[in-house]
Each structure stands twice: as C-alpha cells, then as structure tokens.
Amino acid sequence: MCRQWTITWVGVMAAAFIFSGCQSVPTNESQLTIPTVPLTIFKYHIGNDAGLSAYNVSLVNSIDDLEALGSTDLIKQDIDLDKVSLVVLSLGEQSTAGYEPRITAVQLRGNELFVQGQVKRPGPNDVVAQVVTYPVCAVEIEKVYAATVHPEIE
C-alpha cells in the first residue's frame, strides 16, 4: 500500500510539473526583457574644447550640464538643449595633434545609454603638430534622460 501511494504521489508531481510548464514567471522588472533602441544622430560637433581636459563620455541635457563639464567651445555652439540631448566624448588633454574621437552609434535601453565610438590615434611614425589638444566629438540626439551612460569606445 505504501509503495502504491509513493508511485501515485510521484506520478501526480510529475504531471503537475509537465502541465504547469517549465517557465518561470518574472518577479521583478530586472527579469523582463527591455528592448534596445538605436537613436538617430542628428548632427556632429567635432573639434577641440580646452575646458574638457579629462577623458569623459557624458549625456548633456542643459546649458548647466555643459557648464558643469567645463566646456568652453561646445557651449558657444548653436545647440537647442530644450529639444535635443548632447552626447559628448572628450579625450582630455593630448600632447600632440592627430587624435580624432568619433561617436558611431547611440542606443537606449530603459534608462541606460550605450555610446559606441572609435578613437583614431597618431601612429609612431606619423608626423603631427607638437601642440596640446583637447579632442572632442559631440552628437545631437533626440531628447533622452538616462541614469547611466555606458561608453563602448575602441
């Protein structure tokens, strides 16, 4: 009798498992799939900005944000920060010319911003001006508010 009861119990449990499926139900937001959305780059701003003396990738949504970064050149550009956001890739102080930062893509997933880009650096045999530079690339994108910026710069 006990053996029959055990076999019945195992059979019921197996059936319950099979009919309930093997999936788990997400219990919090971090377990849900959040789509990654590529953002359109409207305009590039490439040059030097002596106020941006450190390597940084930032999301800028106001003039106050630009001032806090220390920008001396971008702040003079005609950028309507009420309508667009600015993603800034600054390389900081470089001892020669020949550095070219470039933002190639920007993507939004939830409240996280992923910034892809490349930096061209002068080669050991390149002839470059021996002058201090502050290379910067900034792109205008649709207005976004992200809590975290993830640089993916090569």
C-alpha positions in Angstrom: 0.0 0.0 0.0 2.8 2.4 0.9 4.6 1.6 -2.4 1.4 2.3 -4.4 0.9 5.6 -2.5 4.5 6.6 -3.3 4.1 5.8 -7.0 0.9 7.7 -7.2 2.4 10.7 -5.4 5.4 10.7 -7.8 3.0 10.5 -10.8 0.9 13.4 -9.5 4.0 15.6 -9.0 5.4 14.7 -12.5 2.0 15.5 -14.1 1.9 18.8 -12.2 5.3 19.7 -13.4 4.6 18.8 -17.0 1.3 20.6 -17.2 2.5 23.7 -15.4 5.3 24.1 -17.9 9.0 24.8 -17.2 8.9 28.5 -17.4 9.4 30.9 -14.5 7.4 34.0 -14.1 9.4 37.2 -13.8 9.1 38.5 -10.3 10.7 41.9 -10.8 11.5 44.4 -13.6 15.1 43.4 -13.9 14.0 40.0 -15.2 11.9 41.4 -18.0 13.3 41.9 -21.5 13.8 45.6 -22.2 14.4 46.4 -25.9 17.5 48.3 -27.0 16.5 51.3 -29.3 19.1 52.8 -31.6 18.9 56.6 -31.6 19.3 58.8 -34.6 22.3 61.1 -34.6 21.1 64.5 -36.0 24.3 66.4 -36.0 28.1 66.1 -35.2 30.3 68.6 -33.5 33.9 67.7 -33.8 36.9 69.8 -32.7 38.8 70.9 -29.6 37.5 72.1 -26.3 40.1 73.2 -23.8 37.6 73.1 -21.0 37.2 69.4 -21.4 40.6 68.4 -20.0 39.8 64.9 -18.9 38.6 61.8 -20.8 34.8 61.5 -20.4 31.6 60.3 -22.1 28.6 62.3 -20.9 25.0 62.9 -21.6 24.1 66.6 -21.6 20.6 67.9 -21.3 21.1 71.6 -20.4 23.5 74.5 -20.6 24.1 73.9 -16.8 25.3 70.4 -17.7 27.7 71.8 -20.3 29.0 74.4 -17.8 29.5 71.7 -15.2 31.6 69.7 -17.6 33.7 72.8 -18.1 33.1 73.3 -21.8 34.5 76.4 -23.4 33.7 75.6 -27.1 30.6 73.4 -27.2 28.8 75.9 -25.0 29.2 78.5 -27.8 27.6 76.2 -30.4 24.0 76.7 -31.6 22.6 73.7 -29.8 18.9 73.8 -28.6 19.2 71.6 -25.5 15.5 72.1 -24.9 14.8 69.9 -27.9 17.8 67.6 -28.2 20.3 65.9 -25.9 24.1 66.0 -26.5 26.4 63.0 -26.1 29.9 64.2 -25.5 33.1 62.1 -26.0 36.1 64.1 -24.8 39.6 62.7 -24.9 41.1 65.1 -22.4 44.5 66.8 -22.9 46.7 65.2 -25.6 50.3 66.2 -26.1 50.1 66.2 -29.9 47.6 66.7 -32.8 46.3 63.7 -34.6 43.6 62.4 -32.2 40.2 62.0 -33.7 37.3 60.8 -31.5 34.1 59.7 -33.3 30.8 58.6 -31.9 29.4 55.9 -34.2 26.1 55.0 -32.5 24.0 55.7 -29.5 21.4 53.2 -28.1 18.9 53.5 -25.3 17.7 50.5 -23.2 15.4 51.5 -20.4 17.3 54.2 -18.5 20.7 53.2 -19.8 22.5 54.9 -22.7 25.1 52.9 -24.7 27.6 55.0 -26.6 29.7 53.3 -29.3 32.7 55.1 -30.8 36.2 55.0 -32.0 39.3 57.0 -31.4 41.9 57.4 -34.1 45.4 57.9 -32.6 48.5 59.0 -34.3 50.9 56.2 -35.2 54.5 56.1 -34.0 55.8 57.3 -37.5 53.0 59.9 -38.1 54.1 63.5 -38.5 51.9 65.5 -36.2 51.9 69.0 -34.7 53.6 69.2 -31.3 50.8 71.1 -29.7 48.5 70.4 -26.8 45.0 69.5 -28.0 41.6 68.6 -26.4 39.8 66.5 -28.9 36.1 66.2 -28.6 33.2 64.7 -30.5 29.6 65.5 -29.6 26.4 64.4 -31.2 22.9 65.7 -31.1 20.3 63.0 -30.5 16.6 63.1 -29.6 15.9 64.3 -26.0 16.6 61.4 -23.6 17.1 61.1 -19.9 19.3 58.2 -18.9 20.5 57.4 -15.4 23.6 55.6 -16.6 25.9 56.1 -19.6 27.9 53.1 -20.8 30.9 54.1 -23.1 31.9 51.4 -25.6 34.8 53.2 -27.2 37.5 51.4 -29.2 
